[in-house]
Amino acid sequence: MHKYMRAIGFSRLIDRREQQKLITNIILSAKHRSYTSNGEDTILAEFCEDFADNLGVSVCGEFDAEDKFTYDYFYPYLRGKGVSSYEDVSVERHAEKESYAGICDDIKVGVSLIFYLQNMIPYVKAQYMNLLPIKGTTLTLSALSIKGNIILPITKNEREVQRVKKASHNRNQLIAAARQGDEDAIESLTLEDMDTYTSISKKILKEDVFSLVDTYFMPYGVECDQYSVLGEILEYTVTKNKMTGEQIYLMKISCNDLQFDLAINTIDLYGEPQIGRRFKGIIWMQGYINYPVA
């Protein structure tokens, strides 16, 4: 059982027979179906069924030469909105099955952002037709969480907000220059990090860490597409899984200037989300590559 199924309202789906029944129903009645050739005698297929607003389950497998479908795996998804990054994305296949991981080096994050690729069919089709790499793509990120907390915001006046935005912009410019080999930029970043470490080391003795750290985005555990995040809530709504009736929070999060949509079951979130408050939790990052229209 995929452990993130509870994030989209399937917290009580623990029986293998119920799981297989759900998968069979999706294959038979899915509204979103995608196909592409991935070999001489096989067709790669993906069946997606929504159970709430932009939330659903995807079932993937193959049709053989005799038109017989073989189920391979399934996963829950949240379709994000808007554009999270304009940076180039590279894609690698997972070793154990026909699924893919995307890698995006976005300056805002500070680390190589690795995510689970949602729209693998267009990528496999482009790969099979030798159309890669495709220029001008954008990336829409989304995330699922099965445990989170709501934290109050850090109070800032308008002058402090503008100062933080300016400092972030300047840092991004330095990082971009450092990637090009600018030694002055590398030295400036090193000195800035040392000053930050010294300042926080003194303040942490008297202040709570979450009053000093506004947002963060860090890899979590051994799986490369899971992260520990702390981000500001920009928007939020409550939706309901039409099959189970469980309620789900949908939130737009801003974390290190990176914006993405997040879904979490209401029973797994401690606290009440409000615009301006912060979400802290572990997420499974997903991504949808937006290919330019020909």
C-alpha positions in Angstrom: 0.0 0.0 0.0 1.3 3.4 -0.9 1.7 5.3 2.4 0.7 8.6 0.9 -2.8 7.4 -0.1 -4.1 8.7 3.2 -3.0 12.3 2.1 -5.8 12.2 -0.6 -8.5 10.7 1.7 -7.8 7.0 1.8 -6.7 6.6 5.4 -8.9 3.5 6.0 -7.7 1.7 2.8 -5.5 -0.9 4.4 -6.9 -4.2 3.0 -5.3 -5.7 -0.1 -8.6 -6.8 -1.5 -10.0 -3.3 -1.2 -6.9 -1.9 -2.8 -7.2 -4.3 -5.8 -10.9 -3.5 -6.1 -10.0 0.3 -6.3 -7.3 -0.3 -8.9 -9.6 -2.4 -11.0 -12.4 0.3 -10.9 -9.9 2.9 -11.9 -8.7 0.9 -14.9 -12.3 0.2 -16.0 -13.7 3.7 -15.5 -10.9 6.2 -15.5 -11.7 9.5 -17.2 -8.1 10.4 -18.0 -6.2 7.8 -20.1 -2.8 8.1 -21.7 -0.9 5.7 -24.0 2.4 5.6 -25.8 4.7 3.0 -27.3 7.8 2.1 -25.3 8.9 -0.9 -27.4 8.1 -2.9 -30.5 5.4 -5.0 -28.9 4.2 -3.1 -25.9 2.1 0.0 -25.2 2.7 1.9 -21.9 -0.6 3.0 -20.4 -1.7 5.3 -17.5 -5.2 5.5 -16.0 -6.0 8.5 -13.8 -9.1 9.0 -11.7 -9.8 12.1 -9.6 -11.5 11.6 -6.2 -11.4 15.3 -5.2 -10.3 18.6 -6.7 -7.1 17.8 -8.6 -6.6 14.8 -6.3 -6.6 11.2 -7.5 -4.9 7.9 -8.1 -2.9 6.9 -11.2 -2.5 3.3 -12.3 0.3 2.4 -14.6 1.1 -0.7 -16.7 1.5 -2.1 -20.2 -0.5 -3.6 -23.0 1.2 -6.5 -24.7 1.0 -7.6 -28.4 -2.2 -9.5 -27.6 -3.8 -6.3 -26.1 -3.7 -7.7 -22.6 -3.1 -5.2 -19.8 -0.6 -6.0 -17.1 -0.8 -3.8 -14.0 2.6 -2.5 -12.7 2.1 0.1 -10.0 -0.1 2.9 -8.7 0.4 6.2 -6.9 -1.7 9.1 -5.5 -1.2 12.5 -7.0 -2.1 16.2 -6.6 -2.2 18.3 -9.8 -0.6 21.6 -9.0 -1.5 25.0 -10.4 0.6 27.8 -11.8 4.4 27.6 -12.5 6.8 26.8 -9.8 10.1 27.1 -11.8 11.3 28.2 -15.2 14.6 26.3 -14.9 15.5 23.4 -17.1 14.6 20.0 -15.9 16.4 16.7 -16.5 14.6 13.3 -16.1 15.9 9.9 -15.0 14.1 6.5 -15.0 13.8 4.7 -11.7 15.6 1.4 -11.6 12.8 -1.0 -10.5 9.9 0.2 -12.6 8.7 2.4 -15.5 8.5 5.6 -13.4 10.7 8.7 -13.5 12.3 11.2 -11.3 12.8 14.8 -12.4 15.8 17.0 -11.3 15.6 20.8 -11.3 18.5 23.1 -10.2 16.5 26.1 -9.1 18.6 28.8 -7.5 15.9 29.6 -5.0 15.9 26.2 -3.3 19.7 25.9 -2.7 19.7 22.2 -3.5 19.1 20.0 -6.5 15.3 19.6 -6.4 14.3 16.0 -7.1 10.6 15.1 -7.6 8.4 12.3 -8.8 7.3 12.9 -12.4 3.6 12.9 -12.9 3.3 13.2 -16.6 5.6 10.4 -17.7 3.6 9.5 -20.8 4.5 12.7 -22.7 8.2 12.3 -21.7 8.4 8.7 -22.8 6.7 9.6 -26.1 9.2 12.4 -26.7 12.1 10.1 -25.8 10.8 7.3 -28.1 10.5 9.8 -31.0 14.0 11.3 -30.3 12.6 14.7 -29.6 14.6 15.3 -26.4 15.8 17.7 -25.0 12.8 20.0 -25.4 13.5 23.6 -24.7 11.2 26.2 -23.1 9.6 23.8 -20.6 8.3 25.0 -17.2 7.7 23.1 -14.0 4.6 22.8 -11.8 5.3 21.3 -8.4 2.9 19.8 -5.9 3.3 17.8 -2.7 1.5 15.3 -0.5 2.0 15.1 3.3 0.9 12.6 6.0 2.0 14.6 9.0 2.2 18.4 9.5 1.9 21.2 12.0 0.7 24.8 11.7 3.0 27.4 13.2 2.3 31.1 13.8 4.1 33.6 11.5 7.0 35.8 12.4 5.8 39.4 12.7 7.3 41.7 10.1 6.5 45.2 9.1 6.5 46.4 5.5 10.1 47.6 5.7 11.4 44.3 6.9 9.4 42.4 4.2 11.1 44.5 1.5 14.5 44.1 3.1 14.1 40.3 3.1 13.0 40.3 -0.6 15.9 42.4 -1.6 18.4 40.2 0.4 16.9 37.1 -1.3 17.2 38.7 -4.7 20.8 39.7 -4.1 21.7 36.2 -2.8 20.1 34.5 -5.9 22.2 36.7 -8.1 25.3 35.8 -6.2 24.5 32.1 -6.5 23.9 32.4 -10.2 27.3 34.2 -10.6 29.0 31.5 -8.4 27.7 28.8 -10.6 29.5 30.5 -13.5 32.7 30.4 -11.6 32.8 34.0 -10.2 35.3 33.9 -7.4 34.1 37.2 -5.8 30.6 35.8 -5.7 31.8 32.6 -4.0 33.7 34.6 -1.4 30.8 36.8 -0.7 28.5 33.8 -0.2 31.0 32.2 2.1 31.3 35.3 4.2 27.5 35.8 4.3 27.0 32.2 5.5 29.6 32.7 8.2 27.9 35.9 9.4 24.5 34.2 9.5 25.9 31.2 11.4 27.5 33.6 14.0 24.4 35.6 14.4 22.1 32.6 14.8 24.5 30.9 17.3 24.1 33.9 19.6 20.4 34.4 19.2 19.5 30.7 19.6 20.5 30.8 23.3 17.6 33.1 24.1 15.1 32.7 21.2 13.2 29.8 19.7 14.6 28.5 16.4 11.2 29.1 14.6 11.3 32.8 15.5 14.7 33.0 13.7 14.1 30.7 10.7 11.2 31.9 8.6 11.2 29.1 6.0 13.4 26.1 5.1 13.6 23.4 2.5 15.7 20.3 3.3 16.1 16.8 2.0 14.6 14.2 4.4 15.4 10.6 4.9 16.9 8.3 2.3 14.3 8.8 -0.4 15.5 11.6 -2.7 12.0 13.1 -3.4 11.0 13.6 0.2 11.7 16.9 2.0 11.3 18.6 5.4 9.8 22.0 4.8 8.6 25.1 6.6 6.7 27.5 4.4 4.2 30.3 4.5 0.5 29.5 3.6 -0.6 31.8 0.7 -4.0 30.1 0.1 -6.0 27.2 1.5 -9.2 25.4 0.9 -10.9 22.3 2.2 -12.1 19.6 -0.2 -13.6 16.1 0.3 -12.8 12.7 -1.2 -16.0 11.7 -3.0 -15.5 8.0 -2.3 -14.5 8.0 1.4 -15.9 11.3 2.5 -12.7 12.3 4.2 -11.7 15.9 4.2 -8.4 17.2 2.8 -6.7 20.6 3.2 -5.3 22.0 0.0 -2.7 24.7 0.6 -0.4 26.9 -1.6 2.9 27.1 0.2 5.8 29.6 -0.3 9.0 28.0 0.8 12.4 29.7 0.1 10.5 31.7 -2.6 9.4 28.4 -4.2 5.6 28.1 -4.5 3.8 24.7 -4.7 0.4 23.2 -3.8 0.2 20.8 -1.0 -2.5 18.3 0.2 -2.8 16.7 3.6 -5.7 14.8 5.3 -7.3 17.0 8.0 -6.8 14.2 10.6 -3.0 14.4 10.0 -2.6 18.2 10.4 -2.1 19.6 13.9 -3.5 23.1 14.0 -5.7 25.2 11.9 -4.3 26.6 8.6 -4.8 30.3 7.9 -3.3 32.6 5.3 0.0 34.0 6.7 0.6 31.1 9.1 3.3 28.5 8.4 3.1 24.8 7.5 5.8 22.6 8.9 6.0 18.9 7.9 7.4 16.1 5.7 6.4 16.1 2.1 6.6 13.9 -1.0 7.4 16.2 -3.9 5.8 15.6 -7.3 6.2 17.6 -10.5 4.4 18.1 -13.8 6.6 19.3 -16.8 4.7 21.8 -18.9 5.9 21.2 -22.5 5.5 24.2 -24.9 2.6 24.0 -27.3 3.8 23.3 -30.8 
